[in-house]
Amino acid sequence: MTDFTRTKSRFAIPDGVIYLDGNSLGPLPVAAADRVGRMISEEWGKHLIKGWNVAGWMTQPRRIGDRIGRLIGAADGTVVVGDTLSIKVYQALASALELNPSRRVILSDTGNFPSDLYIASGLLESLDRGYELKVVAPEDVEAAIDETIAVLMLTEVDYRTGRLHDMRALTRKAHAAGALTVWDLAHSAGALPVELENAEADFAVGCTYKYLNAGPGAPAFIYVAPKHADTARPALSGWMGHHAPFAFDLDYRAGPGIERMRVGTPPIIAMAALDAALDVWDGVSMTDVRHASIALADLFIREVEARCPELTLASPRDGKRRGSQVSFRHPEGYAIMQALIARDVIGDFRAPDMMRFGLTPLYIGEAEVRAAVDIIADVLTNRRWDTAEYRKKALVT
Amino acid sequence: MTDFTRTKSRFAIPDGVIYLDGNSLGPLPVAAADRVGRMISEEWGKHLIKGWNVAGWMTQPRRIGDRIGRLIGAADGTVVVGDTLSIKVYQALASALELNPSRRVILSDTGNFPSDLYIASGLLESLDRGYELKVVAPEDVEAAIDETIAVLMLTEVDYRTGRLHDMRALTRKAHAAGALTVWDLAHSAGALPVELENAEADFAVGCTYKYLNAGPGAPAFIYVAPKHADTARPALSGWMGHHAPFAFDLDYRAGPGIERMRVGTPPIIAMAALDAALDVWDGVSMTDVRHASIALADLFIREVEARCPELTLASPRDGKRRGSQVSFRHPEGYAIMQALIARDVIGDFRAPDMMRFGLTPLYIGEAEVRAAVDIIADVLTNRRWDTAEYRKKALVT
């Protein structure tokens, strides 16, 4: 049984803050600052260039990729860390399209994170050979899978509503129709059990700054199913994915398997924080996390609906169909969220009217949920959000 | 006059080490560890998600881009930080090709860093419409510029030999022939005066972990000339380059100017180190750096040639045609370099036979050069490199 008191003690959350935004940026793991400091002072400072070998920098994208793989049902040697999620989406989609060369339709949905759609449309514009990005409503995805689809590209958990796609069923249907799949795990990795191999996903990508708590702008990851890993052509063919990067050949030869999805020099300082953040998961059962997350979210929904009738639930009511967040709509959602943040109940807002609350058992328990609802109820009942200050939009919401 | 005693005091170089590899990975600026520690503990730890606004994270790629711009002759608002150099090469080349749509040849040279060539060939394979990557010898570049060339893509300073291209003259010739230019400043930024605007470069890219000393895998940067910045289509169209990232529109609209070259979530922890590293440049004249660098390199060449006749100079003898490194060839260069590193004279090796020595006045002076040559002479004269241990190839050279 996972000890959530212990996991909570491993995060440095400021006193009085109820942090319900781990779905956007996870909080600081206590060990991260020291780990990064040591990496900088000891490894970079003392080893200098030798750090690439003696401190194992060069192999970290694979080593840390394996650690992430264990959290998402992927075998060792199938996940590699680097770049940003948008870049990893580009790589996955570009490779997947080439593996299915006779088809011209990418199927996605309006619940996909916009950047994934932007990246896809940018890629298709570059390719300029009749590709179509077909974007349907999430509930229409299954019916839209047919034999025209080259690649089904979805984010498993909707960033606004928390709605959870059935990865296994949709992948099976895609495969039956001759399509490949690209799954974005941004709101899945660390939030719920993911079984990439069992689901037979072809490609998957994700970020590490949400439920994996690796810090702002932490590196992303990519998974390629073993059956594709040696045949997928890397569109972003950088030297770190070369068969022999330090031979400095003039011609590119893709490295073996997942190595070819590496691009440029790996972000060593950021990976030190990621490595420390992954230590939190030692001894944690993802099944326990899932059960606790659903229980917390069910409690949150029940209490909010009982006390704040102005709010409309935007997330699935059935916990099994939800990720690890709960969203409510309100026309003044932005101002309400600013008022909550001023009271140290930190969630976030997604246009046009969505307030998001991440419920992460690693550091959130029933007491925090109840305390948060008290404040939400006060802010709404007493219209504490109704000020010019709280309506003023910041650059980042 | 730049005070190089002061700049040297701002680096944490281990006692006894003569660090001649700043052309590969710059040493640790003293202030970097604290700056990163503060960013982690204070900004991430205390502000959590609010850091995007209150700590200015979201605007850092532009703010720090401007700081880099001042070192490379680029106006404010023309440089943005993010990703890796290979990714930035991809962006620059993809945009440049589209701006010159009637042509199909990319001209580069064998002195370009292999990853740039790999990235180009990967892009051309994706585009699949008759593009050709023409790679000539560095001395043949000028003559090869003709009216078939879409884009001239060069690294200004050769990573092996330190040979310096004439950016202004080649850009002028390229423009006269109707070609655009992409300049890689990996071995230029922080090494010598770069005048992107005066040279009328169209695109430029660079890394920050060499002469800018921002740490292993530090983020890259991209420059787009103002005349192209609002028309260049970003091939990697991620949400951070969107006109309104937090509107979460389903359709991509490129942001204004250089903003569109942003892709994914910026690497905040790594940028804290970069910001601290750039502080070292306050009060430093790049002209002084250049004069000192040439004087150090001239001394190094003179002394090495006098005392180590087995070594063959691989760099231009004329300091004005060289970057800030000196390279010597020797068939046993790898083993010799390992023996030097064991004696704390740290340079590096590039296949097949090249020993590289970076001479960076910020922290290297005449005393270090003379001490290094003493050790090089001893290692060669007494064949101290001639052991099995030193011949054993490491993963990273």
Interface residues (C-beta under 8 A of the other chain):
Chain A: A12 I13 P14 V17 Y19 D21 S24 L25 P27 L28 A32 A33 V36 G37 I40 S41 W44 G45 K46 L48 I49 K50 G51 W52 N53 W57 M58 T59 G82 D83 T84 L85 S86 I87 Y90 A94 T110 F113 P114 S115 L117 Y118 I119 S121 G122 L123 E125 S126 L127 D128 R129 V135 R160 C207 Y209 G215 P216 G217 A218 P219 A220 R233 P234 A235 L236 S237 G238 W239 M240 H242 F246 A247 F248 D249 L250 D251 Y252 V263 G264 T265 P266 P267 I268 I269 A270 M271 A273 I341 I346 D348 R350 A351 A394 L395 V396 T397
Chain B: A12 I13 P14 V17 Y19 D21 S24 L25 P27 L28 A32 A33 V36 G37 I40 S41 W44 G45 K46 L48 I49 K50 G51 W52 N53 W57 M58 T59 G82 D83 T84 L85 S86 I87 Y90 A94 T110 F113 P114 S115 L117 Y118 I119 S121 G122 L123 E125 S126 L127 D128 R129 V135 R160 C207 Y209 G215 P216 G217 A218 P219 A220 R233 P234 A235 L236 S237 G238 W239 M240 H242 F246 A247 F248 D249 L250 D251 Y252 V263 G264 T265 P266 P267 I268 I269 A270 M271 A273 I341 I346 D348 R350 A351 A394 L395 V396 T397
